Amino acid sequence: MTIFQRFAPHAHDIAIDLGTVNTVIYVRGRGIVLNEPSVIALETRDGIRHVKVVGNDAKPMMGKTPANIEAIRPLRDGVIADIDVAEQMIKHFIDKALGGPSRLRRRSHVVVCVPSCSTHVERRAIRDAASNAGAISVQLIEEPLAAAIGAGLPVTEPRGTMVVDIGGGTTEVAVLSLGGVAHSSSVRVGGDKMDDMIASSIRRKHNMMIGEMTAERVKLAIGSAVAPQGEGIVMAVKGRDLVTGRPSEVQVSEAEIAEALAEPVGQIVSAVKAALERTPPELSADIIEEGITLTGGGALLRRMDQAIAKATGLPVRVAEEALICVAMGAGLTFDDQSYRGILMAA
């Protein structure tokens, strides 16, 4: 970074958790200023696509748009699937976070969180999208490290800690020590896979098709990583009957949804157990004392901590503000020089 870049007028320090489901932005000195769905709605006029709305305004349009409008999620499995659309979304979010579309306002030093399993090509796509959105400089931080910092774990000390970040597209499992990753693994399982399994279960058992938004509402309302005693909570779900083709409504139970979620929850638990098996003995001893910390939206699934604790025999806690831990941790690297060595050049 040049001296001109560092002291450019109107520059800001911004940390972005560019998630599959939500984008969270931290601005130095202000904290978390934006937390919106990673969704953009594009309208086609005269053969050209234009941005219609982004974020909170775009998400309700998913599955409900006319032929000339499409609501898109430009990230899949934690990485950019459509770089041009992602660039427009990032630009909009930065403008909104900083209070306006001024070109000078967008001249920012940006730290972007990336999955630890992301490839060089995927990281370059993230860098290019942030640069084209107006960033002066772009640095990267791996999501497990950012999550651990945001959760208040002692990542720079010679002590082993384990963090499990359950996002929309991926689950990151990492053992950390001395500001680095001693062991990490990632599975392409998260909130999206859970939604898919709920929709598949309802289609199979009730001959009814539901949309992505409805599946997510069911997960949030009665989803559980561990089956309850009996049926548990029951809720009405609306969709399209596959036999008659007409709108329909069925009752689904918490136990039924827990059964549907058993496969993705099992994959997450297996990833945690596999990481523990590959952890060096000295760090394993620390983890017995420190336990496992869960972050990300998936950590908020009812009884997820119980499922992992039962499988591992270790204490498990859900971090405070689990949804924004990654962005908070990335943002804290601006203020604490001890974290600077964690950042990677994009």
DOVEXPA-115040 format. One record per residue (C-alpha): y, z, x; residue in three letters. Coordinates in pm, whole numbers, padded with zeros to 5 digits, always signed. Example, Ala and Ser with C-alpha at 12.3 -4.5 7.8 and 13.67 -1.06 7.14 Angstrom:
2
-00450+00780+01230ALA/-00106+00714+01367SER/
! end
This chain:
346
+00000+00000+00000MET/+00341-00095+00141THR/+00646+00132+00147ILE/+00813-00106-00099PHE/+00522-00071-00338GLN/+00506+00308-00311ARG/+00874+00358-00390PHE/+00917+00068-00631ALA/+01166+00149-00910PRO/+01021+00278-01235HIS/+00674+00312-01081ALA/+00430+00547-01252HIS/+00101+00706-01152ASP/-00155+00628-01421ILE/-00525+00710-01452ALA/-00733+00502-01693ILE/-01076+00584-01829ASP/-01167+00237-01951LEU/-01460+00326-02173GLY/-01690+00115-02384THR/-01585+00304-02697VAL/-01248+00463-02612ASN/-00975+00411-02354THR/-00798+00726-02235VAL/-00480+00715-02025ILE/-00333+00996-01814TYR/+00024+00968-01684VAL/+00125+01193-01395ARG/+00359+01466-01513GLY/+00275+01409-01881ARG/-00102+01450-01903GLY/-00314+01258-02155ILE/-00080+01026-02346VAL/-00324+00783-02509LEU/-00677+00805-02648ASN/-00765+00503-02860GLU/-01068+00285-02938PRO/-01137+00004-02689SER/-01099-00258-02959VAL/-00864-00556-02986ILE/-00813-00784-03286ALA/-00730-01149-03211LEU/-00589-01396-03463GLU/-00642-01770-03416THR/-00339-01984-03506ARG/-00324-02357-03426ASP/-00633-02321-03210GLY/-00478-02047-02993ILE/-00583-01683-03000ARG/-00304-01427-03027HIS/-00323-01048-03011VAL/-00283-00906-03360LYS/-00342-00533-03312VAL/-00513-00308-03056VAL/-00678+00034-03053GLY/-00644+00256-03359ASN/-00512-00033-03567ASP/-00793-00270-03464ALA/-01098-00046-03505LYS/-01092-00033-03890PRO/-01106-00416-03887MET/-01449-00429-03721MET/-01694-00605-03950GLY/-01424-00673-04209LYS/-01222-00964-04068THR/-01164-01312-04221PRO/-01264-01627-04033ALA/-00937-01657-03836ASN/-00940-01297-03706ILE/-01198-01132-03484GLU/-01216-00769-03375ALA/-01362-00748-03024ILE/-01480-00475-02793ARG/-01422-00635-02450PRO/-01637-00378-02267LEU/-02012-00342-02286ARG/-02224-00086-02104ASP/-01914+00056-01937GLY/-01806-00269-01770VAL/-01582-00561-01868ILE/-01760-00833-02064ALA/-01451-01046-02138ASP/-01189-01014-01862ILE/-00911-01210-02037ASP/-00933-01004-02354VAL/-00971-00680-02155ALA/-00657-00764-01958GLU/-00457-00804-02278GLN/-00594-00476-02412MET/-00514-00287-02092ILE/-00163-00432-02084LYS/-00102-00320-02443HIS/-00233+00030-02374PHE/-00020+00072-02058ILE/+00288-00048-02247ASP/+00217+00202-02524LYS/+00148+00486-02282ALA/+00474+00427-02096LEU/+00684+00373-02406GLY/+00762+00002-02404GLY/+00675-00350-02289PRO/+00930-00370-02007SER/+00789-00550-01704ARG/+00933-00284-01472LEU/+00779-00007-01682ARG/+00436-00158-01622ARG/+00475-00151-01243ARG/+00237+00138-01188SER/-00003+00286-00936HIS/-00331+00292-01124VAL/-00660+00474-01075VAL/-00941+00331-01289VAL/-01272+00505-01353CYS/-01586+00295-01302VAL/-01957+00362-01362PRO/-02140+00458-01043SER/-02392+00182-01115CYS/-02131-00093-01147SER/-02164-00389-00912THR/-01903-00527-00672HIS/-01837-00812-00916VAL/-01789-00573-01208GLU/-01551-00356-01005ARG/-01352-00661-00899ARG/-01319-00762-01265ALA/-01175-00417-01344ILE/-00936-00440-01048ARG/-00818-00787-01148ASP/-00766-00685-01510ALA/-00554-00385-01409ALA/-00357-00586-01150SER/-00282-00865-01396ASN/-00171-00603-01648ALA/+00111-00509-01410GLY/-00025-00251-01163ALA/+00133-00235-00817ILE/-00185-00091-00667SER/-00532-00023-00807VAL/-00780+00234-00682GLN/-01118+00323-00826LEU/-01304+00649-00880ILE/-01663+00687-00990GLU/-01693+00834-01339GLU/-01923+01127-01251PRO/-01678+01249-00984LEU/-01382+01214-01219ALA/-01574+01392-01496ALA/-01666+01679-01264ALA/-01304+01722-01150ILE/-01184+01716-01511GLY/-01446+01975-01605ALA/-01322+02208-01331GLY/-01630+02187-01109LEU/-01592+02266-00734PRO/-01668+01912-00616VAL/-01500+01946-00275THR/-01694+02259-00174GLU/-02029+02262+00010PRO/-02205+02353-00311ARG/-02423+02141-00534GLY/-02315+02071-00892THR/-02468+01843-01152MET/-02274+01652-01414VAL/-02411+01436-01694VAL/-02148+01204-01841ASP/-02272+01055-02169ILE/-02044+00767-02266GLY/-02059+00490-02522GLY/-02245+00240-02307GLY/-02394+00437-02017THR/-02507+00784-01918THR/-02421+00884-01563GLU/-02619+01162-01395VAL/-02488+01284-01060ALA/-02537+01565-00812VAL/-02213+01627-00624LEU/-02118+01813-00307SER/-01832+01802-00054LEU/-01633+01547-00252GLY/-01913+01296-00265GLY/-02218+01193-00463VAL/-02539+01331-00314ALA/-02749+01156-00576HIS/-02662+00950-00882SER/-02841+00748-01142SER/-02733+00565-01451SER/-02905+00448-01766VAL/-02761+00196-02008ARG/-02795+00442-02295VAL/-02510+00614-02477GLY/-02333+00639-02808GLY/-02372+00268-02885ASP/-02750+00281-02846LYS/-02758+00584-03075MET/-02563+00393-03340ASP/-02804+00099-03310ASP/-03105+00327-03354MET/-02954+00487-03664ILE/-02886+00145-03820ALA/-03239+00028-03734SER/-03397+00339-03884SER/-03206+00305-04211ILE/-03293-00065-04229ARG/-03661+00009-04168ARG/-03699+00310-04398LYS/-03459+00223-04680HIS/-03439-00158-04666ASN/-03064-00127-04633MET/-02834-00279-04374MET/-02534-00080-04254ILE/-02255-00173-04016GLY/-02163-00034-03677GLU/-01883+00182-03816MET/-02108+00336-04081THR/-02378+00416-03824ALA/-02118+00590-03609GLU/-01999+00799-03906ARG/-02358+00906-03978VAL/-02405+01007-03612LYS/-02087+01213-03610LEU/-02163+01379-03944ALA/-02534+01467-03919ILE/-02660+01337-03584GLY/-02867+01586-03381SER/-03057+01572-03053ALA/-03306+01829-03181VAL/-03468+01810-03524ALA/-03362+02093-03759PRO/-03592+02316-03957GLN/-03660+02123-04273GLY/-03441+01829-04375GLU/-03111+01982-04267GLY/-02785+01829-04387ILE/-02808+01535-04628VAL/-02540+01268-04676MET/-02493+00951-04879ALA/-02482+00622-04687VAL/-02360+00293-04833LYS/-02463-00056-04728GLY/-02631-00377-04845ARG/-02977-00370-05002ASP/-03196-00619-04814LEU/-03419-00679-05118VAL/-03161-00742-05389THR/-02868-00838-05166GLY/-02642-00604-05364ARG/-02433-00306-05240PRO/-02647+00005-05237SER/-02639+00376-05156GLU/-02914+00599-05016VAL/-02946+00962-04909GLN/-03034+01028-04544VAL/-03115+01363-04388SER/-03036+01526-04055GLU/-03410+01536-03974ALA/-03439+01161-04035GLU/-03144+01085-03807ILE/-03279+01320-03536ALA/-03603+01120-03545GLU/-03404+00797-03507ALA/-03217+00941-03208LEU/-03530+01071-03036ALA/-03568+00761-02816GLU/-03214+00746-02668PRO/-03202+01125-02632VAL/-03538+01112-02456GLY/-03410+00848-02214GLN/-03109+01066-02128ILE/-03331+01372-02076VAL/-03568+01166-01857SER/-03275+01050-01642ALA/-03167+01412-01590VAL/-03520+01520-01495LYS/-03558+01226-01256ALA/-03228+01315-01085ALA/-03340+01676-01042LEU/-03665+01558-00883GLU/-03468+01359-00623ARG/-03216+01632-00543THR/-03238+01792-00194PRO/-03375+02150-00203PRO/-03054+02325-00093GLU/-02855+02152-00365LEU/-03128+02231-00617SER/-03082+02600-00538ALA/-02711+02569-00617ASP/-02779+02389-00944ILE/-02999+02679-01059ILE/-02690+02900-01036GLU/-02429+02645-01150GLU/-02636+02481-01423GLY/-02568+02137-01568ILE/-02234+02030-01717THR/-02218+01770-01994LEU/-01913+01549-02044THR/-01829+01240-02250GLY/-01845+01176-02622GLY/-02226+01186-02627GLY/-02215+01546-02504ALA/-02073+01638-02845LEU/-02388+01525-03027LEU/-02521+01831-03206ARG/-02776+02026-02993ARG/-02765+01784-02699MET/-02720+02079-02462ASP/-03026+02249-02616GLN/-03241+01938-02567ALA/-03155+01915-02195ILE/-03185+02291-02140ALA/-03531+02298-02298LYS/-03652+02005-02086ALA/-03514+02133-01753THR/-03520+02511-01789GLY/-03163+02523-01657LEU/-02843+02652-01818PRO/-02646+02367-01976VAL/-02285+02376-02093ARG/-02062+02123-02263VAL/-01730+02089-02082ALA/-01410+02177-02262GLU/-01231+01861-02373GLU/-01547+01665-02296ALA/-01399+01342-02439LEU/-01109+01331-02193ILE/-01268+01491-01884CYS/-01299+01161-01696VAL/-00933+01060-01741ALA/-00815+01415-01667MET/-01018+01427-01347GLY/-00890+01089-01230ALA/-00533+01199-01306GLY/-00570+01521-01108LEU/-00632+01318-00792THR/-00259+01233-00791PHE/-00161+01599-00758ASP/-00424+01740-00522ASP/-00444+01590-00174GLN/-00799+01725-00128SER/-00916+01467-00381TYR/-00754+01166-00212ARG/-01062+01091-00005GLY/-01261+01046-00326ILE/-01062+00738-00432LEU/-01188+00393-00336MET/-00986+00082-00268ALA/-01040-00176-00541ALA/
! end
